[in-house]
Amino acid sequence: MLGSLIMLAAVPAAASAAPAASAARADFTVFCAWSDSARTNPVEAYRFVPAPARTPRPSARTHFAGYNNCTGSVSSGTATTGPVTVDASCAEPFPLESIETVTYTWNDGQSSVVDYVRVITTREVSGNLVRFRQKSVGLVTSGAGQGREVFRNTLFDPVIDCGAATTTMFGRTDHFTI
């Protein structure tokens, strides 16, 4: 579904989105990449209810993201979550391109709202294994790091339990920067 909007939200910190607070965080930087040989951090997941089917059907998709072991002035210790309904199939659970809004809450109590204006998902085939690579480019529209570009590159495992009542696809983010 081209142009679907995914609204994600975390519990906001104190409501101080004043321009002076944003200006004070002009040095805001975050860089995350796989931090260990097992490539377990950071982790993202999409839960589909009902699970994608062989023929595309409407599924409520909820996005979870947890960024740990990040470097920079702050790092995220919380998840983002929020549902959106999309037509999902086993072969193509993600739309080809979409728009996504994510609120990241950082471990210092601040938050950043990011509008990913370009979220492109492609299929990566290796033998019998099909994975989905999601590349996102966005802009911090409010909060810490306002005005900064954001890049995210995540590789998701294939859909399992196709057609079941619910399924979760886990991804490994190998590059995330603000």
Secondary structure as GFF3:
##gff-version 3
##sequence-region A 1 178
A	DSSP	beta_strand	5	7	.	.	.	ID=ss1
A	DSSP	alpha_helix	19	24	.	.	.	ID=ss2
A	DSSP	beta_strand	30	32	.	.	.	ID=ss3
A	DSSP	beta_strand	43	49	.	.	.	ID=ss4
A	DSSP	beta_strand	57	66	.	.	.	ID=ss5
A	DSSP	beta_strand	71	72	.	.	.	ID=ss6
A	DSSP	beta_strand	79	80	.	.	.	ID=ss7
A	DSSP	beta_strand	83	88	.	.	.	ID=ss8
A	DSSP	beta_strand	97	105	.	.	.	ID=ss9
A	DSSP	beta_strand	111	126	.	.	.	ID=ss10
A	DSSP	beta_strand	129	143	.	.	.	ID=ss11
A	DSSP	beta_strand	149	156	.	.	.	ID=ss12
A	DSSP	beta_strand	167	177	.	.	.	ID=ss13
###
